[in-house]
Each structure stands twice: as structure tokens, then as C-alpha cells.
């Protein structure tokens, strides 16, 4: 039961994630990623005459839907071990406290990720604006961070390298420029 109640160390989780790539390639002959699953769900639930959703999702997307269900089931199994606070360094806690984030229990800051935060401009910017940008970015980059970083880089795709570099630079810009402006801690 201890396996379910503690996070796995990087030297166990990392190789297991790395092994998914050759297993998915060998088993299914497909690249691994999650962003296309949303398209499959939309095509299945809301059939329309829109060209983007007009394809045989059962033939092309059934394995992705199965994978998504497995990811959700895995998250549920992981939650059975109780809740865990994310380990955050003292320096990061101090930087976040300067921006008004003081709750470090759970997986996400309660000041930003709750229903009442949607009524504030910072909460709206982070939750809705961030969600839109992530959705737009995954379609524009033709894949998500997991698909490019795990599957694309392992296949030596230059486009995935460019995408991963873009994700990293975007994260730095968001952390050091946008987040302080959104939360009112910018100068």
C-alpha cells in the first residue's frame, strides 16, 4: 500500500514514462500524445459538417480514447492514497507569497484554482485565458507537451524540438513576466 501513498521517485517514474514510447510504437504503431483526444471526443459527441471533425474517429481515435480513460483511471487510483502537498522550495514559496499566493496545500494554489477565483480578473486570466492558450497552442504546434517531448523527441523530429523549446521559453516568459503582471506583483 505504500506504493500508492507516496510519489514515485524520478528514477522509477522517468524510465517508466520513457518505456511507454517504444511500447506504444511497437504495440499500436502510433505516436503518443493526448491533445488529439479532445478532437476525437468532439467528433464522437458532436457530429457535424465541420471538416475538422468529419473523419472516422472510431478507426483513428478509439485507441486515444482508451488511453485517455486509462489516464483518468490512473489518476483515480493515485488519489486513493490520499492527498499530498507538492514539495516547493522555500525560495519559491517566498516568491509566490510576494505575488499573493500563500496556500501551499494540495496540488494547485487555492487562490487561483477555485470557483470563486473565476469572478476575479487574475483568476479569469489564469483559468480561462490559460486554458484557451493551451488549447490553441496544442493545435497550432500540432501536439501537446507530452506528445512532442516524449514521442516526438524520441523519434528525432526537428519540429518537436522546436515545439519543446517554444514550450520552455513560453514557460519562462509566463513565470517571470506575465504571472507577476497578472497577479499584481509586477513592477
JOGI-V646029 format. One record per backbone hydrogen bond with DSSP energy under -1.0 kcal/mol. NH is the residue of the N-H (numbers start at 1). CO is the residue of the C=O. E is the energy in kcal/mol with one decimal. If there is no record, write none. Layout:
<<NH	CO	E> <NH	CO	E>>
This chain:
<<4	1	-1.2> <12	9	-1.9> <13	9	-2.6> <14	10	-2.5> <16	12	-1.6> <17	13	-2.4> <18	14	-2.7> <19	15	-2.1> <23	19	-1.7> <24	20	-2.8> <25	21	-2.5> <26	22	-3.1> <27	23	-3.0> <28	24	-2.5> <29	24	-1.0> <37	34	-1.7> <40	36	-1.8> <41	37	-2.5> <42	38	-2.4> <43	39	-2.6> <44	40	-2.0> <45	41	-3.0> <46	42	-2.5> <53	50	-1.3> <55	53	-1.3> <57	55	-1.8> <60	56	-2.5> <61	57	-2.9> <65	61	-2.3> <66	62	-2.1> <67	63	-2.2> <68	64	-2.6> <69	65	-2.3> <70	66	-2.1> <71	67	-2.2> <72	68	-2.3> <73	69	-2.6> <74	70	-2.6> <75	71	-2.1> <76	72	-2.1> <77	73	-2.6> <78	74	-2.4> <79	75	-1.7> <81	78	-1.1> <82	79	-1.7> <86	106	-1.4> <93	89	-2.4> <94	90	-2.2> <95	91	-2.2> <96	92	-2.7> <97	93	-2.5> <98	94	-1.7> <100	97	-1.4> <101	96	-2.6> <112	109	-1.2> <113	109	-2.3> <119	116	-1.4> <120	117	-1.8> <124	120	-2.7> <125	121	-2.6> <126	122	-2.5> <127	123	-3.0> <128	124	-1.3> <129	124	-1.9> <130	125	-1.2> <131	127	-1.5> <132	128	-2.6> <133	129	-2.5> <134	130	-2.4> <135	131	-2.4> <136	132	-3.1> <137	133	-2.8> <138	134	-2.3> <139	135	-1.5> <140	136	-2.8> <141	137	-2.8> <143	138	-3.1> <148	144	-2.6> <149	145	-2.9> <150	146	-2.3> <151	146	-1.1> <152	147	-2.6> <153	148	-2.1> <156	153	-1.7> <157	152	-2.2> <161	157	-1.6> <162	158	-2.4> <163	159	-2.3> <164	160	-2.9> <165	161	-2.4> <166	162	-2.3> <167	163	-2.6> <168	164	-2.3> <169	165	-2.7> <170	166	-2.7> <171	167	-2.2> <172	168	-2.1> <173	169	-2.6> <174	170	-2.4> <175	171	-2.6> <176	172	-2.7> <177	173	-2.2> <178	173	-1.9> <179	174	-3.3> <181	177	-1.1> <182	178	-3.0> <183	179	-2.6> <185	180	-1.8> <186	180	-1.9>>
